[in-house]
Amino acid sequence: MATYTQLNQQEIQKLADNYQLTVAEFEPMEGGNGNSSHLMKTETSTYVLTVCDDKVYDEVFKMGQLLLLLEEHDVPCTRLISTVNSEILTTHSDKPVMLKAYIEGQVLDSLNETMLTQVGMQAARLNQISAPTYLPTNHPYGSQLFSKVIGLNIDEKYEVWLAKEVTYLDNNISDRLPLGLIHGDLFNDNLLFENGNFKAIIDFEEACYYYNVFELGMAIVGSCLNDTSINFDKASALVSGYQQVRPLEDIEKDSLQMFVRYAATATSYWRFNKYNIEMPSKDKADHHWKMVQVSEDVSAISKAKFLNGIFK
């Protein structure tokens, strides 16, 4: 993704002054949706300076509070740096800015079973932290938003399909499912490893108080696929790691297949909305269809085959 806010040396240093830091060098970083990040180095340390282009101050402030909470619980994730006045944010052109310690580690295109077991364990530890009241109580691109794009006739076939998914989810998600603090977007690009060992979860922008089993559904979609089908060895390793820390309730096991389907559907909605409405892109206008296929491939698996494949 492109960097939306371009900062020059003077602007970077002005922001760094809030932390009593002297910038030795800096460069824009790739990645992020709606954020502009710069790698900022001093003589002794490395940081990530992020300008939040598409979020209001209050949203980013809550994200900062969450990062501080996660640090209190020793969650391996981004560490927020406060200003010399003990403020968790500053601003640039009225846009909220946060400074984070740089984490050494790699984003990998593919994770093996040992790595995914580690991811599952960390996800379970995260889900057990008491969720703060300021977190959203819906996933940021969950089913409550799907109706926004239905009937726009941008992609009529997709919109009809999505409407059926809304009905399916409304009729099948139980209100007895456990809720908790979830990251909400455990794709490979939000996971850092070093020498094969889990290092950190990054980018908590989708964090919310939501179904714990949605965390696993999204992680399977994000890290355990062979093209559009589930890699059961990988998914089983992920879930096994999770259950070493937080055993799933029977209702969660029974609902997991539906939540993998839900996660794929939610991701298809995000892609459709992003690349056809918010930031139209000819190259990515059909990007949602792969996740439609994932959702359909998952739903086509028999319940017995799914459960036997995951809970070996």
C-alpha positions, 0 to 999 in steps of 0.5 A: 500500500502507498504511504498516504502522508509523506513526511520530510526530515523537518516534519519527522524531527518535529514529531520526534521532539515530542519524545526527546529523540533525535532522528538519524535516518528515516524511510517510509514503510510499505503496508497498512490500510489507511495508515502512513508509517515511517521507520525512524532511527536514532543513534541507539534505537529504531521506532515506527512512527505512524500517522493515522490517515483515516481514523479520528483521534478517539479511535486511535487513542483507544487503540493506544490504550489497548496496546498499553493494556496488552503490555501489562499482560505481557502479550508479545505485540507492539509496544507504544512509546509515550511522549515526554508529557506521558501522552500516548498520541501526538498529531500531525496536520490534525491527524493522530500519530503514535510512536511504537518500538520497532520489532525485529522479525519477519512476516512469512508467506507460509507458516508451518505447523509448529509456527501455527501451534505457537500462533494458536497458543498466543491467540488463546492467551489474548482471548483470555484477557478481560476486554476493556469496555471501550472496545467495539462489540462488533467486528469492524467488518462483521455481518452487521455491515454486509447490508451496506453493499447489498442492492448497490448493483455494483456486482449483482451476483456477489450482492445476492450471494452476500444477502444469503450469507447474512440470512444464514449467519443470522439464523445460525450464530448462537447467543450462547457462544463465549465472547472475549477480546480478539485481535480479529485479523490473524492473517500471516501479515500480522504475525512476526517470526524470528528463526522459526519462533513466534515473535509478535502479533501486530496491527490491532486495528480490528480488535474487538469484544466478539466471539472467541471462535471468530478469532480461530475462524479468521486465523484459519482463513488467514494462515491455513489455506491451500488456495481456497481449501482448508489445509487441515494439518495446519488448521489442526495445529493452530487449534491444538495450540489454542486448546493447550491454553484455552480448551474450546467449549463444545458449542465452539467446536460445533460452530467452528466450521461456520465461523471459518465460513463467516471469516471468509465471507467477512473478508470478501465483504472487506475486499469488495467494499475497499476496492469497489467503493472506498478505493476503487481499483480495476486491478482488485475489483474482483478480489472478493471472489476468491474469499467467496470461493473459500466460504463455499469450499468450507461450507461444502465440507461435511460436518464429520469430515471437518471435525475429524480434520480439525480435532485429530 
